[in-house]
Amino acid sequence: MAVALTTKELSPKTWPDFEAFFGKYRGVRGACWCTYHVRRLKGFDDRTHEGRYALRKALVLSGQAHGVIVYDDGEPVAWCQYGPVEELPRPNLARRNPALAPPPSRTTWRITCIFTDKHRRKEGLAKFALHAALAAVRARGGGLVEAFPFEVPGKPQPSYTGSVPMFEREGFRRIAKLGSITVLMRKTVRGA
C-alpha cells in the first residue's frame, strides 16, 4: 500500500475528484454513479447514465450525499459511500422482513458501496476507505452501521461492495442473507 494515503469527505469542493474517479469507469457497474441505494430527488429520472450522473451531482451539490474519497498523493484511488438510512433507504429491510429492521430508537448508518481503482486492488485501499467511513460515522455521533457486501461462492467477488471477510475482520456480524448473494451485516460504532 502507498504511504501517502489521505481521505476527504464528498462535498461540492471534492465533486470534481469524485467525477474524475468514477468517470474513468463510466460511473461504475451499469453507470450507477453510486445512486442505487440513494433517496431519489423529485424531477430526476435515474434510468439512464445521464440521469444517474445528474442525480449524484445534485445530491452532492445540495449536501445530501456522504462518502469518503481516498487519495494517493493527491490522486483519487478509492471510494466508500456511507450515510444515514434516510439518505440510503435501499434495501427497505422493514418491507422485506420486519424482523430485520433496525430498532427505530437507534441512529442507523449504512455503508453501501466501496470501490477501488482496478489497477490498485489487493493493496488494502478498501479497508482504508472503510476505516475512514467508520471514523466519519463516529465523528457524527456513531450508531448502528449496516453493510451489504456480496458473497458469491466459487466466483470472484464483485468489486464495489467490499467483501464479507473484510467486514467480519472489522467487527461486523452477519445478520441475514438478503436474496441469493447479498449479506446484511451490522456493527455498533460509538460516538466520539
Backbone hydrogen bonds, N-H to C=O, Kabsch-Sander energy under -0.5 kcal/mol:
donor,donor_aa,acceptor,acceptor_aa,energy
6,T,71,Y,-2.0
8,K,69,I,-1.9
10,L,67,G,-2.6
15,W,11,S,-1.1
17,D,14,T,-0.7
18,F,14,T,-2.1
19,E,15,W,-3.2
20,A,16,P,-2.2
21,F,17,D,-2.6
22,F,18,F,-2.8
23,G,19,E,-2.2
24,K,20,A,-1.3
25,Y,22,F,-1.3
26,R,23,G,-1.7
27,G,22,F,-2.9
28,V,25,Y,-2.2
31,A,28,V,-0.7
32,C,28,V,-2.2
33,W,27,G,-2.8
34,C,27,G,-0.5
35,T,32,C,-0.8
38,V,35,T,-0.9
39,R,87,E,-2.0
44,F,41,L,-1.5
45,D,43,G,-0.5
46,D,44,F,-0.8
48,T,45,D,-0.6
52,R,48,T,-2.5
53,Y,49,H,-2.3
54,A,50,E,-2.6
55,L,51,G,-2.3
56,R,52,R,-2.6
57,K,53,Y,-2.6
58,A,54,A,-2.5
59,L,55,L,-2.5
60,V,56,R,-2.5
61,L,57,K,-2.9
62,S,58,A,-1.5
63,G,60,V,-1.7
64,Q,59,L,-3.0
68,V,80,C,-2.5
69,I,8,K,-3.0
70,V,78,A,-2.7
71,Y,6,T,-3.2
72,D,75,E,-2.7
73,D,4,A,-1.3
73,D,71,Y,-0.6
75,E,72,D,-1.6
77,V,70,V,-3.2
78,A,70,V,-1.3
79,W,115,F,-2.3
80,C,68,V,-1.9
81,Q,113,C,-2.6
82,Y,66,H,-0.7
83,G,110,R,-1.6
85,V,108,T,-2.2
87,E,84,P,-1.3
88,L,84,P,-1.8
90,R,37,H,-1.5
93,L,91,P,-1.3
96,R,92,N,-1.9
97,N,93,L,-3.1
100,L,97,N,-2.8
101,A,97,N,-0.6
101,A,98,P,-0.9
106,R,103,P,-1.9
109,W,144,L,-3.4
110,R,83,G,-2.9
111,I,146,E,-2.9
112,T,81,Q,-1.4
112,T,110,R,-0.6
113,C,81,Q,-0.8
114,I,160,Y,-1.2
115,F,79,W,-2.4
116,T,159,S,-0.6
117,D,77,V,-2.9
120,R,117,D,-2.4
121,R,118,K,-0.5
123,E,120,R,-0.7
128,F,124,G,-2.1
129,A,125,L,-2.6
130,L,126,A,-2.6
131,H,127,K,-2.6
132,A,128,F,-2.0
133,A,129,A,-2.2
134,L,130,L,-2.6
135,A,131,H,-2.2
136,A,132,A,-1.9
137,V,133,A,-2.2
138,R,134,L,-2.5
139,A,135,A,-2.4
140,R,136,A,-1.1
140,R,137,V,-0.6
141,G,138,R,-1.6
142,G,137,V,-2.8
143,G,189,V,-2.7
144,L,107,T,-2.5
145,V,187,K,-3.4
146,E,109,W,-2.7
147,A,185,M,-2.4
148,F,111,I,-0.8
150,F,162,G,-0.7
151,E,181,I,-2.7
155,K,152,V,-1.9
161,T,158,P,-0.5
164,V,150,F,-0.6
167,F,163,S,-2.2
168,E,164,V,-2.6
169,R,165,P,-2.5
170,E,166,M,-1.1
171,G,168,E,-1.9
172,F,167,F,-2.5
173,R,186,R,-2.9
175,I,184,L,-3.2
176,A,184,L,-1.2
178,L,182,T,-3.5
179,G,177,K,-0.7
182,T,178,L,-1.1
183,V,149,P,-2.7
184,L,176,A,-3.0
185,M,147,A,-2.4
185,M,183,V,-0.5
186,R,173,R,-2.1
187,K,145,V,-1.9
189,V,143,G,-2.9
190,R,188,T,-0.5
191,G,141,G,-0.6
192,A,138,R,-2.3
